[in-house]
Amino acid sequence: MDYNWNWSVLLEEQYLDWLISGFGWTIAVALSAWCIAIVIGALVGVGRTVPNRLISTLCTAYVELFRNIPLLVQMFIWYFAVPEMVPEDMGRWMKRDMPNPEFVTAVVALGLYTASRIAEQVRAGIETVPPGLSAAGKAHGLSLSQIYRYILLPISFRLIVPPLTSEFLTVFKNSSLALTIGLLELTAQSQQIAEYTFQGFEAFTAATVIYVCIALLATVIMILLEKYTRIPGYVGKEG
């Protein structure tokens, strides 16, 4: 009970700048990783449902590999191991000359990991669409790619907005692991403030409030998107 509370330390120019900088890096990592995840996740998720056995097997292998290895381990592999496994010149560039290697590594690792989770949601969404709709498309002369483009994907992506909301929030939370490879995102900056000022409660409370605000804003946006994309009267897959 002898803790000396000092909230004003967070308003000092140096520490406030650290929080703002950390917030910026968190947003940059999360949004960049999300762009990678949504593109690759959609492609892999579709690949898991196509009748081509080779493609579906490769996509399944991707999902099982990236989904079942902890994200922290993947970040360490990308940051420490991959530069040693590629040709020497490329490895030297990745370790020394590549701009913001910590940022790039965090984005790639987080993006590929999240893509494996999104792929499963895309697959589930496609498999939820009643098979009668695909059969109707075939009866009208649509090719497989046209069935995916005009029937399966428009419906399935509207169905998976709620789980995508959860993944979107998870990306922001998982971005905090980037501190382990030296990126000074929000959590790392809060830790740094705590070490410099010994005001750990204040520093991490500030970080907590910022994360909560990000989550609330993202949730509101996704709720609005869900209402906009909801399919009236849709009852899901038929037996």
Backbone as numpy.savetxt, mean C-alpha at the origin, in Angstrom:
# Nx Ny Nz CAx CAy CAz Cx Cy Cz
4.82 9.90 38.03 4.00 11.11 38.03 4.86 12.37 38.03
6.17 12.22 37.98 7.05 13.38 37.99 7.41 13.83 36.58
6.73 13.30 35.59 7.06 13.66 34.21 6.79 15.14 33.97
7.72 15.81 33.33 7.61 17.24 33.07 7.00 17.48 31.69
5.70 17.70 31.66 5.01 17.91 30.39 5.41 19.24 29.78
5.65 19.22 28.47 6.04 20.45 27.76 5.60 20.36 26.31
4.32 20.65 26.08 3.78 20.56 24.73 4.34 21.64 23.80
4.81 22.72 24.36 5.31 23.82 23.54 6.56 23.43 22.76
7.22 22.35 23.17 8.43 21.95 22.46 8.11 21.58 21.02
6.89 21.11 20.79 6.51 20.72 19.43 6.34 21.93 18.51
6.20 23.11 19.08 6.04 24.33 18.28 7.35 25.04 18.02
8.42 24.57 18.63 9.71 25.15 18.33 10.07 24.86 16.88
10.69 25.83 16.23 10.86 25.77 14.78 11.54 24.48 14.32
12.61 24.09 14.97 13.36 22.91 14.54 12.50 21.65 14.61
11.82 21.44 15.73 11.06 20.22 15.93 9.77 20.22 15.12
9.17 21.40 14.95 7.99 21.49 14.10 8.35 21.16 12.66
9.50 21.65 12.21 9.96 21.34 10.86 10.20 19.83 10.70
10.71 19.20 11.75 10.92 17.75 11.67 9.59 17.02 11.51
8.58 17.43 12.26 7.27 16.78 12.14 6.67 16.99 10.75
6.80 18.20 10.24 6.27 18.49 8.91 7.00 17.68 7.85
8.32 17.61 7.98 9.11 16.82 7.04 8.73 15.35 7.11
8.59 14.83 8.32 8.21 13.42 8.48 6.84 13.14 7.90
5.91 14.06 8.12 4.57 13.94 7.54 4.65 13.89 6.02
5.48 14.75 5.44 5.62 14.78 3.99 6.18 13.48 3.43
7.21 12.93 4.11 7.78 11.66 3.65 6.78 10.52 3.81
6.00 10.54 4.87 4.99 9.50 5.07 3.97 9.52 3.95
3.49 10.71 3.61 2.52 10.84 2.52 3.14 10.40 1.20
4.37 10.81 0.95 5.04 10.46 -0.31 5.24 8.96 -0.45
5.70 8.32 0.62 5.92 6.87 0.58 4.60 6.13 0.38
3.60 6.51 1.17 2.32 5.80 1.13 1.64 5.93 -0.24
1.57 7.14 -0.76 0.88 7.35 -2.04 1.64 6.73 -3.20
2.96 6.84 -3.18 3.77 6.24 -4.25 3.64 4.72 -4.22
3.72 4.14 -3.02 3.56 2.70 -2.90 2.16 2.26 -3.31
1.16 3.07 -2.99 -0.22 2.73 -3.36 -0.38 2.69 -4.88
0.24 3.61 -5.58 0.15 3.62 -7.05 0.74 2.33 -7.63
1.89 1.92 -7.11 2.50 0.66 -7.55 1.59 -0.51 -7.19
1.08 -0.51 -5.99 0.28 -1.63 -5.50 -1.01 -1.80 -6.28
-1.69 -0.71 -6.58 -2.99 -0.84 -7.25 -2.83 -1.31 -8.68
-1.75 -0.88 -9.35 -1.51 -1.30 -10.74 -1.09 -2.77 -10.78
-0.04 -3.11 -10.03 0.45 -4.49 -10.04 -0.58 -5.43 -9.42
-1.23 -4.99 -8.35 -2.24 -5.84 -7.72 -3.38 -6.16 -8.66
-3.82 -5.18 -9.44 -4.91 -5.42 -10.39 -4.48 -6.41 -11.47
-3.27 -6.23 -11.99 -2.78 -7.13 -13.04 -2.62 -8.56 -12.52
-2.03 -8.69 -11.33 -1.83 -10.03 -10.76 -3.16 -10.67 -10.38
-4.07 -9.86 -9.83 -5.38 -10.40 -9.48 -6.13 -10.91 -10.69
-6.08 -10.16 -11.78 -6.70 -10.64 -13.03 -5.99 -11.88 -13.53
-4.65 -11.87 -13.44 -3.88 -13.02 -13.90 -4.23 -14.30 -13.18
-4.62 -14.20 -11.92 -4.98 -15.40 -11.15 -6.30 -16.01 -11.60
-7.10 -15.25 -12.34 -8.41 -15.76 -12.74 -8.50 -16.14 -14.21
-7.46 -15.87 -14.99 -7.53 -16.19 -16.42 -7.37 -17.70 -16.61
-7.89 -18.23 -17.72 -7.80 -19.68 -17.95 -6.40 -20.18 -18.32
-5.48 -19.27 -18.62 -4.11 -19.67 -18.95 -3.40 -20.18 -17.70
-3.02 -21.45 -17.69 -2.46 -22.07 -16.49 -1.12 -21.47 -16.10
-0.28 -21.17 -17.09 1.04 -20.60 -16.80 0.92 -19.25 -16.12
0.07 -18.37 -16.67 -0.11 -17.04 -16.10 -0.68 -17.12 -14.69
-1.70 -17.93 -14.51 -2.32 -18.03 -13.19 -1.35 -18.61 -12.16
-0.50 -19.54 -12.58 0.47 -20.12 -11.66 1.52 -19.09 -11.25
2.02 -18.33 -12.21 3.01 -17.29 -11.91 2.42 -16.23 -10.99
1.18 -15.84 -11.24 0.54 -14.82 -10.40 0.29 -15.36 -9.00
-0.09 -16.62 -8.90 -0.28 -17.23 -7.59 1.03 -17.28 -6.83
2.11 -17.64 -7.52 3.43 -17.68 -6.89 3.83 -16.31 -6.37
3.54 -15.26 -7.14 3.85 -13.90 -6.70 3.11 -13.57 -5.41
1.83 -13.87 -5.39 1.01 -13.56 -4.21 1.52 -14.31 -2.99
1.77 -15.60 -3.13 2.20 -16.40 -1.99 3.58 -15.96 -1.49
4.45 -15.56 -2.40 5.79 -15.14 -2.01 5.76 -13.83 -1.24
5.15 -12.80 -1.83 5.20 -11.48 -1.23 4.25 -11.35 -0.04
3.16 -12.09 -0.03 2.20 -11.95 1.06 2.68 -12.65 2.32
3.50 -13.69 2.18 3.87 -14.51 3.32 5.25 -14.19 3.89
5.96 -13.24 3.30 7.22 -12.77 3.87 6.94 -11.45 4.58
7.31 -11.31 5.85 7.04 -10.06 6.57 7.60 -8.85 5.83
6.84 -7.76 5.87 7.24 -6.55 5.15 8.60 -6.05 5.61
8.89 -6.13 6.91 10.17 -5.67 7.42 11.33 -6.45 6.79
11.15 -7.76 6.67 12.18 -8.59 6.04 12.35 -8.20 4.58
11.24 -7.93 3.90 11.33 -7.53 2.49 12.08 -6.22 2.34
11.85 -5.28 3.24 12.58 -4.01 3.16 14.08 -4.23 3.34
14.44 -5.08 4.29 15.85 -5.37 4.50 16.46 -6.05 3.27
15.70 -6.96 2.65 16.21 -7.64 1.46 16.46 -6.65 0.33
15.47 -5.78 0.09 15.62 -4.80 -0.99 16.75 -3.81 -0.71
16.91 -3.44 0.54 17.89 -2.39 0.87 19.31 -2.94 1.03
19.44 -4.11 1.66 20.78 -4.62 1.96 21.22 -5.74 1.02
20.30 -6.63 0.62 20.69 -7.81 -0.14 20.68 -7.61 -1.65
19.63 -6.98 -2.17 19.51 -6.84 -3.62 20.71 -6.11 -4.25
21.21 -5.00 -3.66 22.38 -4.35 -4.27 23.61 -5.26 -4.36
23.68 -6.27 -3.51 24.80 -7.21 -3.55 24.57 -8.34 -4.55
23.32 -8.51 -5.01 22.98 -9.61 -5.90 23.01 -9.21 -7.37
22.87 -7.92 -7.65 22.85 -7.44 -9.04 24.29 -7.21 -9.51
24.49 -6.95 -10.81 25.85 -6.64 -11.29 26.50 -5.52 -10.48
27.82 -5.57 -10.38 28.55 -4.68 -9.48 28.26 -3.20 -9.73
28.27 -2.79 -11.01 28.03 -1.37 -11.32 26.63 -0.94 -10.87
25.65 -1.77 -11.13 24.28 -1.44 -10.72 24.17 -1.41 -9.20
24.82 -2.39 -8.55 24.78 -2.41 -7.09 25.43 -1.19 -6.48
26.54 -0.75 -7.07 27.21 0.45 -6.57 26.31 1.67 -6.75
25.60 1.72 -7.89 24.69 2.85 -8.13 23.54 2.83 -7.12
23.00 1.65 -6.84 21.90 1.54 -5.91 22.31 1.96 -4.50
23.54 1.66 -4.12 24.00 1.95 -2.76 24.51 3.37 -2.59
25.09 3.95 -3.65 25.79 5.23 -3.49 25.20 6.39 -4.30
24.79 6.11 -5.51 24.45 7.20 -6.43 22.96 7.38 -6.68
22.16 6.38 -6.37 20.73 6.50 -6.60 20.13 7.56 -5.69
19.36 8.51 -6.23 18.75 9.55 -5.38 17.79 8.94 -4.35
17.90 9.36 -3.12 17.00 8.92 -2.05 16.79 7.41 -2.03
17.87 6.63 -1.85 17.71 5.16 -1.89 16.76 4.63 -0.81
16.73 5.26 0.35 15.82 4.81 1.40 14.37 4.98 0.96
14.07 6.10 0.35 12.71 6.36 -0.12 12.32 5.37 -1.22
13.20 5.20 -2.20 12.91 4.29 -3.31 12.71 2.86 -2.80
13.58 2.44 -1.90 13.47 1.09 -1.36 12.16 0.90 -0.60
11.80 1.87 0.22 10.55 1.77 0.98 9.35 1.71 0.06
9.34 2.52 -0.99 8.22 2.54 -1.92 8.11 1.21 -2.66
9.23 0.70 -3.15 9.21 -0.57 -3.89 8.77 -1.72 -2.98
9.37 -1.81 -1.81 9.03 -2.91 -0.90 7.58 -2.85 -0.46
7.13 -1.68 -0.05 5.75 -1.52 0.40 4.77 -1.71 -0.75
5.11 -1.21 -1.93 4.23 -1.34 -3.09 4.05 -2.79 -3.52
5.14 -3.55 -3.60 5.05 -4.94 -4.03 4.35 -5.81 -2.99
4.61 -5.51 -1.71 3.94 -6.26 -0.65 2.44 -6.00 -0.67
2.04 -4.75 -0.77 0.62 -4.40 -0.78 -0.06 -4.92 -2.03
0.68 -4.96 -3.14 0.11 -5.47 -4.40 -0.34 -6.92 -4.25
0.40 -7.71 -3.48 0.01 -9.10 -3.29 -1.31 -9.21 -2.53
-1.56 -8.28 -1.64 -2.81 -8.29 -0.88 -3.96 -7.77 -1.74
-3.71 -6.75 -2.53 -4.74 -6.22 -3.42 -5.10 -7.26 -4.48
-4.10 -8.01 -4.95 -4.36 -9.04 -5.95 -5.39 -10.04 -5.47
-5.31 -10.42 -4.21 -6.27 -11.36 -3.66 -7.67 -10.74 -3.61
-7.75 -9.46 -3.33 -9.04 -8.80 -3.29 -9.64 -8.68 -4.69
-8.79 -8.38 -5.67 -9.26 -8.31 -7.05 -9.74 -9.68 -7.50
-8.97 -10.72 -7.19 -9.38 -12.09 -7.55 -10.73 -12.43 -6.92
-10.87 -12.13 -5.63 -12.13 -12.42 -4.95 -13.28 -11.64 -5.56
-13.02 -10.38 -5.92 -14.06 -9.57 -6.53 -14.51 -10.13 -7.87
-13.55 -10.58 -8.68 -13.90 -11.16 -9.98 -14.69 -12.44 -9.81
-14.27 -13.28 -8.86 -14.96 -14.55 -8.64 -16.34 -14.36 -8.01
-16.60 -13.18 -7.46 -17.91 -12.90 -6.87 -18.95 -12.56 -7.94
-18.48 -12.10 -9.09 -19.41 -11.75 -10.17 -20.11 -13.02 -10.65
-21.43 -13.01 -10.74 -22.16 -14.21 -11.17 -21.67 -14.70 -12.52
-21.42 -16.01 -12.66 -20.91 -16.54 -13.93 -21.87 -16.34 -15.09
-23.13 -16.13 -14.78 -24.10 -15.90 -15.84 -23.79 -14.65 -16.66
-23.17 -13.65 -16.03 -22.84 -12.43 -16.76 -21.75 -12.69 -17.79
-20.75 -13.49 -17.40 -19.70 -13.84 -18.36 -20.27 -14.68 -19.50
-21.17 -15.60 -19.15 -21.80 -16.43 -20.18 -22.61 -15.58 -21.15
-23.29 -14.57 -20.61 -24.05 -13.67 -21.47 -23.12 -12.90 -22.40
-21.96 -12.49 -21.86 -21.00 -11.80 -22.70 -20.50 -12.67 -23.84
-20.21 -13.94 -23.53 -19.78 -14.88 -24.57 -20.88 -15.07 -25.61
-22.12 -15.14 -25.14 -23.25 -15.34 -26.06 -23.40 -14.17 -27.01
-22.97 -13.00 -26.58 -23.05 -11.82 -27.43 -21.79 -11.63 -28.28
-20.89 -12.59 -28.22 -19.72 -12.55 -29.09 -18.53 -11.79 -28.53
-18.51 -11.52 -27.22 -17.38 -10.81 -26.63 -16.20 -11.76 -26.45
-15.01 -11.24 -26.69 -13.80 -12.02 -26.43 -13.52 -12.02 -24.93
-12.54 -12.84 -24.51 -12.20 -12.91 -23.09 -11.75 -11.55 -22.56
-10.91 -10.87 -23.31 -10.44 -9.55 -22.87 -11.58 -8.56 -22.78
-12.54 -8.65 -23.68 -13.69 -7.74 -23.63 -14.60 -8.06 -22.45
-14.71 -9.35 -22.12 -15.51 -9.73 -20.95 -14.90 -9.14 -19.68
-13.57 -9.22 -19.57 -12.91 -8.62 -18.41 -13.08 -7.11 -18.42
-12.91 -6.51 -19.58 -12.92 -5.05 -19.67 -14.30 -4.46 -19.43
-15.33 -5.08 -19.98 -16.66 -4.47 -19.95 -17.59 -5.06 -18.87
-17.25 -6.25 -18.35 -18.15 -6.90 -17.39 -17.47 -7.13 -16.05
-16.43 -7.95 -16.04 -15.85 -8.40 -14.77 -15.17 -7.29 -13.99
-14.29 -6.54 -14.64 -13.53 -5.53 -13.90 -14.41 -4.36 -13.42
-15.28 -3.80 -14.26 -16.13 -2.71 -13.74 -16.96 -3.11 -12.53
-17.46 -4.35 -12.51 -18.27 -4.79 -11.37 -17.39 -5.11 -10.17
-16.32 -5.87 -10.40 -15.50 -6.34 -9.28 -14.82 -5.18 -8.56
-14.34 -4.18 -9.29 -13.68 -3.07 -8.62 -14.65 -2.26 -7.78
-15.89 -2.21 -8.19 -16.89 -1.51 -7.36 -17.23 -2.32 -6.12
-17.11 -3.63 -6.21 -17.42 -4.48 -5.06 -16.32 -4.45 -4.00
-15.07 -4.22 -4.41 -13.96 -4.33 -3.46 -13.51 -2.98 -2.91
-14.31 -1.96 -3.09 -13.94 -0.66 -2.51 -13.78 -0.73 -0.99
-14.68 -1.39 -0.24 -14.49 -1.47 1.22 -13.17 -2.12 1.64
-12.81 -3.31 1.12 -11.50 -3.86 1.51 -10.33 -3.03 1.01
-10.48 -2.37 -0.11 -9.41 -1.48 -0.58 -9.22 -0.31 0.38
-10.30 0.12 1.02 -10.18 1.18 2.01 -9.26 0.74 3.15
-9.45 -0.49 3.60 -8.61 -1.02 4.66 -7.15 -1.09 4.22
-6.91 -1.52 2.99 -5.54 -1.61 2.48 -4.92 -0.22 2.35
-5.72 0.75 1.95 -5.22 2.11 1.80 -4.74 2.66 3.14
-5.50 2.38 4.19 -5.10 2.81 5.53 -3.87 2.04 6.00
-3.81 0.75 5.66 -2.67 -0.07 6.07 -1.38 0.41 5.44
-1.45 0.91 4.22 -0.25 1.43 3.56 0.36 2.56 4.38
-0.47 3.46 4.88 0.03 4.57 5.69 0.67 4.05 6.97
0.04 3.08 7.61 0.60 2.55 8.85 1.89 1.78 8.59
1.93 0.99 7.52 3.13 0.22 7.21 4.30 1.09 6.76
4.01 2.31 6.32 5.09 3.19 5.89 6.04 3.52 7.04
5.56 3.33 8.29 6.42 3.62 9.44 7.61 2.67 9.51
7.53 1.50 8.87 8.65 0.57 8.87 9.85 1.10 8.09
9.62 2.14 7.30 10.73 2.71 6.54 11.80 3.31 7.44
11.45 3.57 8.69 12.46 4.11 9.60 13.60 3.12 9.83
13.33 1.82 9.64 14.34 0.81 9.90 15.46 0.82 8.85
15.22 1.46 7.70 16.27 1.57 6.69 16.75 3.01 6.55
16.38 3.85 7.51 16.95 5.19 7.58 16.12 6.32 7.00
14.89 6.04 6.58 14.05 7.12 6.06 13.40 7.87 7.23
13.56 9.17 7.25 13.04 9.97 8.36 11.59 10.37 8.10
10.72 9.34 8.13 9.29 9.63 7.99 8.73 10.03 9.35
7.43 10.05 9.50 6.81 10.63 10.68 7.22 9.94 11.98
7.19 8.63 12.00 7.56 7.91 13.23 9.02 8.15 13.58
9.89 8.11 12.57 11.32 8.32 12.81 11.58 9.73 13.33
10.89 10.72 12.77 11.08 12.09 13.22 10.56 12.25 14.65
9.47 11.60 14.99 8.96 11.66 16.36 9.96 11.05 17.33
10.55 9.94 16.92 11.57 9.31 17.76 12.78 10.22 17.93
13.13 10.90 16.85 14.27 11.82 16.91 13.99 12.99 17.85
12.77 13.53 17.79 12.39 14.61 18.69 12.46 14.13 20.14
11.98 12.93 20.39 12.01 12.37 21.75 13.44 12.24 22.26
14.34 11.84 21.37 15.73 11.66 21.78 16.41 13.00 22.07
16.04 14.03 21.31 16.68 15.33 21.48 16.11 16.09 22.67
14.82 15.91 22.94 14.16 16.75 23.95 13.78 15.98 25.21
13.81 14.66 25.16 13.33 13.81 26.26 11.84 14.01 26.53
11.12 14.52 25.52 9.67 14.69 25.63 9.00 13.65 24.73
9.16 12.39 25.10 8.67 11.31 24.26 7.16 11.25 24.16
6.46 11.50 25.25 5.00 11.46 25.22 4.45 12.49 24.23
4.99 13.68 24.29 4.51 14.74 23.40 4.80 14.41 21.93
6.02 13.93 21.67 6.41 13.65 20.29 5.56 12.55 19.69
5.38 11.47 20.42 4.63 10.34 19.86 3.12 10.59 19.89
2.67 11.44 20.80 1.26 11.84 20.77 0.97 12.65 19.52
1.89 13.55 19.18 1.73 14.34 17.96 1.67 13.43 16.74
2.57 12.44 16.69 2.56 11.50 15.57 1.25 10.71 15.52
0.77 10.31 16.69 -0.49 9.56 16.76 -1.65 10.37 16.23
-1.72 11.63 16.63 -2.80 12.52 16.17 -2.74 12.68 14.65
-1.53 12.84 14.12 -1.39 13.00 12.67 -1.84 11.73 11.94
-1.43 10.57 12.43 -1.86 9.31 11.81 -3.38 9.16 11.87
-3.98 9.52 13.00 -5.43 9.41 13.12 -6.13 10.35 12.14
-5.61 11.56 11.99 -6.20 12.51 11.04 -6.11 11.99 9.60
-4.96 11.41 9.26 -4.80 10.82 7.93 -5.82 9.70 7.73
-5.96 8.84 8.73 -6.88 7.72 8.63 -8.33 8.19 8.50
-8.70 9.19 9.27 -10.07 9.70 9.20 -10.36 10.33 7.84
-9.42 11.10 7.33 -9.61 11.73 6.02 -9.72 10.67 4.93
-8.83 9.68 4.97 -8.87 8.61 3.97 -10.17 7.83 4.06
-10.64 7.59 5.28 -11.89 6.84 5.46 -13.07 7.60 4.89
-13.12 8.90 5.14 -14.22 9.71 4.60 -14.21 9.69 3.08
-13.03 9.84 2.50 -12.92 9.83 1.03 -13.39 8.49 0.47
-12.96 7.39 1.09 -13.33 6.08 0.59 -14.81 5.77 0.81
-15.40 6.30 1.89 -16.83 6.12 2.11 -17.62 6.82 1.01
-17.20 8.02 0.67 -17.85 8.74 -0.43 -17.69 7.99 -1.75
-16.48 7.45 -1.97 -16.25 6.67 -3.19 -17.11 5.42 -3.22
-17.26 4.79 -2.06 -18.08 3.58 -1.99 -19.54 3.89 -2.30
-20.04 5.00 -1.77 -21.42 5.39 -2.08 -21.60 5.69 -3.56
-20.58 6.31 -4.15 -20.67 6.69 -5.57 -20.61 5.46 -6.47
-19.85 4.43 -6.07 -19.66 3.26 -6.92 -20.58 2.09 -6.58
-21.40 2.23 -5.54 -22.28 1.13 -5.14 -23.20 0.74 -6.29
-23.40 -0.57 -6.45 -24.27 -1.09 -7.51 -25.65 -1.34 -6.93
-26.65 -0.53 -7.29 -27.99 -0.70 -6.72 -28.58 -2.06 -7.04
-29.06 -2.75 -6.01 -29.76 -4.01 -6.22 -28.87 -5.20 -6.51
-27.53 -5.02 -6.44 -26.63 -6.15 -6.74 -26.66 -7.15 -5.60
-26.82 -8.44 -5.93 -26.96 -9.46 -4.90 -25.78 -10.41 -4.85
-24.77 -10.25 -5.66 -23.57 -11.08 -5.59 -23.68 -12.34 -6.40
-22.72 -13.24 -6.17 -22.59 -14.46 -6.96 -23.73 -15.42 -6.68
-24.25 -16.00 -7.72 -25.31 -16.98 -7.59 -24.70 -18.36 -7.42
-25.42 -19.24 -6.74 -24.91 -20.59 -6.55 -24.85 -21.37 -7.85
